[in-house]
Amino acid sequence: MATIVLVDDVKAARLLVQRTLERTADWQVVASVATPAEAISACQTHRPDVVFVDMNLPAQGARMVISPLRHVHPTVRIIAVCTGDETEAEIKALGAQAMITKPVSADELDRVVLRVLAMSDEEVANAPRQAAGLASILRVVVVEDDQVTRRMLTRMVGRLGGDVVGEATALTELEPTLREALPDLLLLDVNLSDGSSLDFLSAHPEMSLPPTIIISSHADRPTVEAALRVGAGAYVLKPVQPSKLAEAMQRAMQAS
């Protein structure tokens, strides 16, 4: 009998999937939990064959829990439950073996569970655990005063296998946020509510920065050159495209 853990912050959604799965005696749901911490604990306790992870867990929780789940149980098969925004390539880059899209049908549940159970332990253990081209899960700080843009960047970083460990909206928050979060990478907007980040960094050359990507709506040469002078490893124009951000993340880390 295959054992299964369900991870979804919506209890009704977990119950629906559990009832659908347990209509057959071949599968048993051994834990139904709502948070990443509970998921890791359940994985340690039950050593399940399969874990379903809802990709809409609050605060990028799904993207932060997949890698730890595989760390505590390297051969667990992880199925990402998606809303349709994610691609299979993105899901596999995070370390999941398969994805299923809501609303979940009984037939599709059967197919995806059988497919991942057919995978060998070696195949599962050797699957990627992060986005292609990145040496590890990057710890990222996002500094952007526009809430919509900040959320968008956070979502993109998560999809690319990164982990947003800190956010700031003003220059006065920059140094404390970096000191507390200790990121591998910084995404920094040029025009913040309390001034230009490029002017600020030029005036404070003693400030130690991680590899940095400058985010800006300005493509003029003086702005790009100013970004390079303060040590930016990459420069991305708004509106930010996922493919451009992925390239910039790789470029900034390689330049460090």
Secondary structure, DSSP 8 states (H G I E B T S, - for coil): -EEEEEE-S-HHHHHHHHHHHTTSTTEEEEEEESSHHHHHHHHHHH--SEEEEETT-GGGHHHHHHHHHHHHSTT-EEEEEE-SSS-HHHHHHHT-SEEEESS--HHHHHHHHHHHHTS-HHHHHTS--S-TT-SS--EEEEE-S-HHHHHHHHHHHHHTT-EEEEEESSGGGHHHHHHHH--SEEEEESEETTEEHHHHHHH-TT----SEEEEES---HHHHHHHHHTT-SEEEESS--HHHHHHHHHHHHHH-
